[in-house]
Amino acid sequence: MHAVNFVKALEQVTEYWTPRVIGRVNDQYLKAAKLKGEFMWHSHADEDELFYVIYGNLTMQLEDRNVHLGPGDFFVVPKNTRHNPVAAEECGLILVESVTTLHTGELQTDRTVSLEEQLAG
């Protein structure tokens, strides 16, 4: 067991849209990720997903509205909710997701990062 600093964990992330598992609490992973640009519309059928912004700004596009997040803000995307994260400039954040959450939900694209890759980071 050791202390983890979110800012230092984010310094180790070298690719956008490629979360890295940095901890686990029961059945939830804590993941560090850097975002820039627009991701893709997707959903997670059975899992909620928490986005906690450490630096930068994030717009979470939902089908009925946009949610804007800045440093220190968090937002929970409820399960089965289509969403699309967008960051005009680099944004560093922590994700809290169930260990069963797939990166792009049911979508499999060239941008999908497997759980094995996220754990190896």
N, C-alpha and C positions, 0 to 999 in steps of 0.2 A: 504494500500500500504506500502511496505517495501523493503529495499535493499536486494538483494540475492547475496551471494558470491558463485561462482561456486565450489571452492575447498571445502568449508564447506558443500555445497549441496551434493557433491560426498561422503563426509565422512558419510553421512546418508544412502547411498546405501550399502546394506549388501550382495546382491546376484549378481553374474555375469549375464549378459544378461537380466536384469530386469530393464528397464528404469522407472524412476519416474518423473512425471510431476512436474516441479518447477516454471513454469510461463507460461504466455500466452500473445502473441502479436497478436491482431486481430484474424485471423483464424489459427495461428501457435502456437503449443506448444513448450516450451523449456523443454527438458528432460535431467536429469542427469543419466548416466549409467556407469557401470564398465564392462569391457570386459576382458576375458582371455580364450585363446584357440580359437577354430574355431566355428563359429556359424552355418549357413546353407545357401545354395544358395536360393535366393528368389528375388522377385521384387515387386514393387508397381505400379500398372497399371496407376494410375492417379496422383500420387504425387511425387515430387522431395523430396530428403532427404539430410539434411546437417549434416555432422559429423565434430565437432570441438574438437580437442584433447587438453585436459588440461595437462595431464601427461601421460607418457608411449609412446608407439609406436603402430600404427595400420597399417595393410596392408589391403587395400580394393581390394579384388580379383574381377576383372571384366572378362567377357568372352574373351576379347582381350588383356588384360594387367593387371598388378598390380599397384596400387597407394600406395606409402608409405607415412605415415603421422607421424610427431613427434609433440611435444608440441608447441602449437601456430598455427599449420596447420589446415586448414579445406578443405573439399572436398564435392562437391554436387553430389550425385548420381541422374542422371536424371530419371524421371518417366519411367517406363517400361524397366528398365535396370537391368538384373540379376546381383546380387552382393553377395559377401560373406565376411563379416568382419572377420579378423583374428588378434589376439593379442598374441604373444608368451609369454609375461608377462603381468601383470595387466596394463590396460590402462583405464584412466578416461576421459570421454568425455561428451560433450553436444550435444544433437541432436536437430535440429530444423525441425519440421515436421508439416504438415497440421493436423488439428484436426481429419481428416478422415483417417489418415494413420494407417493401421493395422500393428502390430508388425512384423509379418512374411508374409505380403502380403496375397496372396490367400492360402498359406500353413497353415494348422492347425496341429500342432504337440504338444507333451508334453512340448516343450520349448516356445510355444506361450504364451505371456502375454497379457491379455485383457486390453483394454483401462481403464476399471473400476479399475483394479489392479494398473495400472500406475498412475491413479489419486489418489488412496488411499494411495500411498506410503508416 
